[in-house]
Amino acid sequence: MKQPFNANCMHRSKAVLILGYVKLTRPLGSFLIGLAAFLGQVVALEGLPSLPLAVFPFLASFFITASSFAFNDYF
C-alpha cells in the first residue's frame, strides 16, 4: 500500500542533506584557514584592513578549503 504524503518527512530529508554538506565541508577547518588569511593581512598591513579587503580573501580561502575537503573525501 502506498504511504500518504508527509511534509515532515520531506523537510527532514532536506535537513539531513544540508547537514551532510556541512559535515563534508568541515566548516571549523575552513574557518581557521580563513582566520589565518585575515591574520596574515593584519601582519602584512601592520593594522586592520578595510572591510572589503578583509572579507573577500577570508571567503576565498574559506571556500577553497571547503572544496578541497569535499574533493578529498570524494576521491
Long-range contacts (C-beta under 8 A, 24 or more apart in sequence): 24-69, 24-70, 24-73, 25-66, 25-67, 25-69, 25-70, 26-66, 26-69, 27-66, 29-65, 29-69, 30-61, 30-62, 30-63, 30-65, 30-66, 30-69, 31-62, 33-61, 33-62, 33-65, 34-58, 34-59, 34-61, 34-62, 34-65, 36-61, 37-61
